[in-house]
Amino acid sequence: MLKRALLALLALVLVLAAIVAVNTWRQAPKKVDLADAPLLAVDAGAAASSLAVAVRARTVSSAFENEVDNAQFEALHAHLRSRYPLVHGQLQREVVGRHSLLFTWRGSDAAAKAIALMAHQDVVPISPGTESQWQQPPWSGTVEGGFVWGRGAWDDKGNLIAELEAVEALLAAGFKPRRTVYLVFGEDEEVGGERGAKRIAALLKERGVKLDFAIDEGMLVVEGLVPGLAKPAALIGVAEKGSASVLLAVQAAGGHSSMPPAAGESAIGIISAALKKIDEHPMPGAVGGVAGDMFDALAPEMSLVNRVALSNRWLFGPLLARLLERSPSTNASLRTTTALTVVHSGNRENVLPGRAEATVNFRLLPGDTGETVLARVREVVADPRVELKIGPGAFDPSPVSARDSSAYKAIARSVHDVFPNTVVAPALMLGATDGRYMAGVADNVYRFSPIRAGPQDLARFHGTNERISVANLVEMIRFYHRLIQQAAA
């Protein structure tokens, strides 16, 4: 009996090993066909100088429109008119809102769905007191050491200038698009995009425009950031997470601190217990959805151990999830995340407050909504003394854009042409972009910035010493040039 059991176990192990081996073998690297056409010849110095001038315009966004420095946006627009005369002479230019720009490049086929290239003009401010930590002054737009330095060089004036350089070059060469091409440059992405991209999307919808796809800033060409992957990975954002904040409020008897209530009966005690439960019971996660698609695409190029594990998620999925949950960035791609962000209660050390309030922010995975999160929080807190509701400004995750569309394939081909030996994979954008407003206008919205980034670069995003290499700026221009050639012809 024992012998038969051992033989059966051995047979099961051999079957599992065979299945794992076959699945791993199936995930062999795929051959990539590159275009025969030569890449665009770019005047790197002139492009870098153009970005440098754009950086010097301090187009800092604000939630309050009256706090925006209009002169800085006007200076940026003046530079764009001077540097890109063909764009301004041959494309229709419209100002939407105060400073947002919409360019329309009419295609020869009015029935064909258009495409849109997006970027934003605004930037985040410099953190007070950090100016001296910059290698180059943050608003100088210095070109030094092979880099363009300054706030906005990466986010997002690099994309803005690269798109305009590409279109200017195509116009100079006499390129005539079959599809209409829109350039969408918002003014307030960093504070939500309500005055810029949202208005432009509404305007396009009102005009009956239907886009095949839009491409906005987003994921990057990452190098050395994916364990087990030696090649660079171009991560194409096919969706972005939503956001919902749950507001908690507790009303309890106040009084003097010399006569406190029983443990867990004060407003602060009740809300603290609720927050502890929420923090200790995150939303469930798994290596599936967009994250699963990303790992499926990366698996063939991984080292053997990682390739085996990722090619057999049916077997190793729970183990992979536990490993990925250890890193905040990968954990965020697996689940709707929970962040305790605001607590308010009390104002004097000897007074028991009668009310306590808190905010917990959830970044929503596709498939979750504010209502599903609220239901989960009610179940976890399980305390009728805690009032719960969704706060203002919530928005659901974007739809997941197709990976088998001609648009995604054009993006992938353009990446392979410009960034050789790079793996292309779909990914989930963790933050919000202006691209989400195009969901009602475009069949698909992709979020990808053709910017190379290594481990040392991530802290520069919205941080100190923001910069972009001149060589990478040339690649960005070539990427958009090739993408328009392939997608709009």
Secondary structure, 3 states (H helix, E strand, C coil): CHHHHHHHHHHHHHHHHHHHHHHHHHCCCCCCCCCCCCCCCCCHHHHHHHHHHHHHCCCECCCCHHHCCHHHHHHHHHHHHHHCHHHHHHCEEEEECCCEEEEEECCCCCCCCEEEEEEECCECCCCCCCHHHCCCCCCCCCEECCEEECCCCCCCHHHHHHHHHHHHHHHHCCCCCCCCEEEEEECCHHHCCCCCHHHHHHHHHHCCCCEEEEEEEEEEEECCCCCCECCCEEEEEEEECEEEEEEEEEECCCEECCCCCCCCCCHHHHHHHHHHHHHHCCCCCCCCHHHHHHHHHHHHHECHHHHHHHHCHHHHHHHHHHHHCCCHHHHHHHCCEEEEEEEEECCCCCEECCEEEEEEEEEECCCCCHHHHHHHHHHHHCCCCEEEEECCCCECCCCCCCCCCHHHHHHHHHHHHHCCCCEEEEEEECCCCHHHHHHHCEEEEEEEEEEEECCCCHHHCCCCCCEEEHHHHHHHHHHHHHHHHHHHC
